[in-house]
């Protein structure tokens, strides 16, 4: 996995290695990559749509809600996790899933160091759990019951309707986000309960 992240960061280049200005430097195992510059539109260009319009229109697309978790990596920090809507299945053969994370995320470097993650799919009554993992700088696992996922040891949150245990397979750039691809090593589902949904800036649930 470390080699995957190294390849991604080297392909992106860095100001000190002759790569694109503002791109991240080479990954050093045990140290988080620095936060890169995020400008995707030149200073003399106008973005085709405003961020406000982009959010308003894309908010019409209802999505599920997950919490992505990873076990402690080298460095002595505890487990890592963040709330994530941008999760999707990608491939049946091999079994791959994907999620997107902001390049400014403080949690992503910790997941990258671990090289593994668990996708915890939240149920309709777990909006509070989502909010806890959406807070920056807090102890997100305080009072949260979990157990190690079987293949990677990533935190598998108790009482979630489904979970997917993965190893990082590839990382790609996508504007101001990274596209993380995971290879599924283990998974499970309770086969009961409704999912937690997010639509137009608020939580929702399926209706009968």
N, C-alpha and C positions, 0 to 999 in steps of 0.2 A: 504494500500500500504506500509506503514511504516513497518508493520509486515512482509510483503514479503521481503523487503530489509534486515530486521533484520535476518530473517531465512536464507537468502542467505549468509550473512556475518558470521553468527554463524556457519553455516555448513562448511564454508571455514576455520574457525579457525583463530588464530593469534599467534604471538610469545609469547604474554603475557598470552594467555588463553589456552595454551597447544595444539594449532592447528598446521597446517603445517607451517614451517619456511617461512617467507616472505609473508604469507597470510594476508589479511586485518583484523584489529580489529573489534570488534562489532560496529555496526552502532549506533550512538547517534543522535536522532532527533534534528535537528537544527544545526548539525555540519557535515561537509563533511567527509567521511571516508578517512583515510590516503591512500596514493598511495602505493600499495603493490609491493613487488619484483616480477619481471616478468620472471625469469629464468624458462623455461620449459624443458630445456635439461641440464643435469648435466655437471659440469665443465670438467669431464673426458670423456664425450660423444661427438660425432660429429653429428651435425644435418644432417638428411638424404638428405636435399636439402639446398642450400644457399638462404638467403633472396632475393638476386638479381634474381636468377633463378625462385624462387617462384613468385615474382612480374611479371617477364617477361611472364611466362606461363599463369598465371591467368589474366593478362591484355588482353588476347584474348577473355575473356568473357565480352561482352558488357552488361552494366547495366543501369538502369534508375538512376536519381539523385533526391534526396530529401533534404529538410531542416527540421530537427526535432526541434521543439520549445516547450518551457514550460513556464508557467506564473511565475511571481515572487513568491518565497517561503518565509518562515519566514527568517528574516535577513535583509530585506530592499533592496536587490539587484534587479535589473531590470529583465526582461525576459531573458531566456537562449535559445540558439540555436546553431546548428552546421550542416554543410553540411554532408550528409550521402549517400553513394552508397549502403551500405549493408542492404537494406530494402527488405522485402518480405512478401507476405501473408502466413499465417500458417494454419488457420483452418476456416471452414465455420460455424461449430456448436460446441462450441460457436465461434463467429467471433473474430479471433485473428490475429494479425500481429506481425512481429518481426524486430528488427534491431540490429546491432552489434556496439559496441563502445569500443574504446581502454580503457584499465584499467588505463592508465595514463591521460585520458581526464580530463581537468579542468571543462568542461561543465557538464559531467555526474552527479557529486554530486549534482548540482543544480537541474537537472531534477529529480533525485532520491528524493530530499527533496520535490519537488512539487508533486510527485506521479502521474503525468499526463503528456501527451505530445500530440502534433499534428504533423502528417506527412504531409508536404507540398510537393506535387509532382511537380517538376519544368517542365516548357515548354521549347521548343526548343530555344526561344529567351532569356532565363533567366540564361545564363552562368555567367553574371556579378553578379547576385544575389547569385549564388552558391559560387563564389569566395569571396564575402563579408562575407559569413558565414563560410568559410574555414580558415579565418585569426584568429590567436590566439591573445588574449589580446586586441582586438579592440572593439569599440561599434558597434556590428554587426547589431543592429537595427536602426542605424542612417540613417535617410532618407528613411527607409523602411516602406511602408504603410501596416498596418495590423489591424485586428479586433479580438475580442475574439471568439474562437470556441464555439459553443453552449453548449456543455456538460461540458467542463473542463475549459474554459476560456483561454486555451493556444493560443498563437498568430497564427492566420490563415492569412497567407500572401496574400495580394491582388493579383489578376490576375493569380494565379496558376491554372493549369488545373484541379487539384483535391486535396482534403484534407481528412485526416482521423483523427478523434478526439478520443483519447484513454486514458485509465487508466492503470497504470503498473499492470500487472497480475502476472509476475514471472521474476526472474533474475537468469541466470545460468552462470557458468564459461565456458570459451572457450579459453584456452591458455592465450595469452596476451590480449584477448578481453572479454567483457561481452556480453551475449546474452539476450537481453531485449525483453520480450513478453508483448504486450499490448492488452487489451480487447477493442474492438471498441465500442464506445458509440454514435458516429454520424459520418457522412461522406457526401461528395458531390463532384460533378464533373461538369465541364462546357461542357463536351461532344464536345469539338472542340479544334483544335490545336494539333501540334505534340509534343512528349515528348523530353526532353533533355536527351541525351545518353552520356555515357562515355566509351571510348574504347582505349586501348593502350596509356593511359596517356593523352588523349585529348578529348574534347567534340565532339560529332557527332550528326547527326540527321537522321531521316528516309529519304530514297530516294523514289521517285515515282516508 
